[in-house]
Amino acid sequence: MLFSQKFIVRKHERGLLFRDADFVRFLEPGTYRFNTLRRRYDVERFDVTEPAFTHALADYLVEAEPEDVERLFTVVATGEREVAVVYWNDRIAEVVRPAERRLYWNGPVTVRVERFDLDQGPAIDARLAKRLLAEPGLAAGADGLLGLRGVGRHAIHAEEIPHGHVGLLYVDGELAGSLEPGLHAYWTLGPSVRVDAVDLRVKTLEVQGQEILTRDKVSLRINLTATYRFADAARAVSAAKDPLDHLYKEIQFGLRAAVGTRTLDALLEDKSAIDRAVAERVGPRFAEIGIAVDSVGVKDIILPGDMKELLGKVVEAEKAAQANVIRRREETNATRSLLNTAKVMESNTVALRLKELETLEKVTEKVGNLSVYGGLDGLLNELVRLKQ
């Protein structure tokens, strides 16, 4: 017809009818004709297989056309302390921020809404968190602005605590609790959330190059190693701003107290005394704040060059004196043995004769030819005279 317009709204579509650029009503599937003699009509069509309805008139339609909006849309309106997750056919499609409203066409796509009260806590179930993080439609744009669908991954704070660690959860700057190993996620649309992972395994602390004077004014350089672990991480971080730095300084103080109250000779005689003194100082103190100091051990005690030379001479003199004592003792024992032998032979002629024969045997071992005059008695008499 000459002065009419024809519009077709297909089965998978819905329309908004405008007359002279002013909204008139919704159009459901069908064929529509309008007289355009004095009016101009336009139809804005929407594919309901993509349920999200984003239009400048959305808020107006909710207020002006409440019956049609209730019939044609699923309206999701969140409170100031509420977040909503919207599913399309059980697939996560959008996360609605607090105090916002979204409209979704009713149609072939089933729209489901799951709401979360932020006053009940910001935690997100681990299974839902994995789905949210894996959903590409929820990713923020490269410019950091929110996309059409969703608030982006920056609406979720996710932290995976590895095995052997514990997570410390801070909500609005306050320590809220400890987290076991695994994935933990929280909404960041309400209170601020931070998670710090603390390693609970045994660690080593090296205290190197400590220059300390002994009680007798000898300068030593000492290297010490300590092993420690967090027995109660929450208590440790609450008690000390930097627990590791605190432990390092306390070991330094304990080392200086242990060395400064002992002489060099006492330290060299019992090196483990330093270990015991430092352990007794730091162990109970740090146990109270949740840190277990398992062991403390001195690795090296380094002396000045001149002191090394002096100690070397002392050791050399000590060893020489010990050698002299041993030599004197052996000589005394040998003389005493000879004296005892002489006493036996003096009182026992048979023993004397046996000793003479033993001596004769030793003499003749290296003699090629031996001429004997006067018989055996003469030989023995001459041998005795020769020895005298």
C-alpha angles and dihedrals in degrees: 000000000000100000101032139087126215123210128183121201110194126218094261092047140077125195143209114216118214126189115197087347092304122117115251109168148313121281121214123197112307146080119289132190125191132187108243099184094114101001137061119218130197132181124206109202128206128196105228092201082079097053101189110107111201112172137141089241096053096106092042092052092051090055100036101036105032096152095050091043091052090049098044103032145047104226118207114193120172129202126234091268099036138094125194130203113206121207127198109201088340093307117119107249108163146359114220116213124227116284095015135119130215131185124210125187117244107232143099091335115078111226118206128178130206116192129204125198108216090202087067090059136286097255119125124205110258093235092052091044091056090051092048093049093047095049108102092198090067096056119117119240124257090257091058093245122129117264125231091263117046140347098270132241090295087076088067127058108203126183127177112208110208125221114282092029137093127212123226112210119210119190115190088345095306122115103247102177149298127289128214121226113288140066118321125181134182139185112251093192091090125028120006114262131201130174123197118193115217122197111232096188123107111275135189126236117198117206103191137186101004109177107208135166119226122222090266091053099256114146114228133183111213132189116199134184126203130185120209143161138194108258092174111015095182092055092044096054091043093053099044132031091215110015094186093053090046091053092048093053094045090052089051091052092046092049093051092048092049095048099036093058096051135069123239092250091053092050094048091047094051113020092168089067088079091052092050094046094050093044091050090052102046102027101071094035094056095039086064091058097044102266119118114207102204100183143357122197138171110232101184140009107196119196127203116263097253091046090053090054092047093049089048090057091047091052091047091051091047092051092047091051090049090051091051092050091050092048092049091048092052092048090051091050091050093050091048090051092052091049092052090049092051092051091052093050091046092059098034120055092189091057090048091052091049090051090051091051091049090052092047090052091054092048095049095048091083098035117101099194128017125191116198123204125183094017129269093311092056091049093051092046091052091046091053090048090050093052090049 
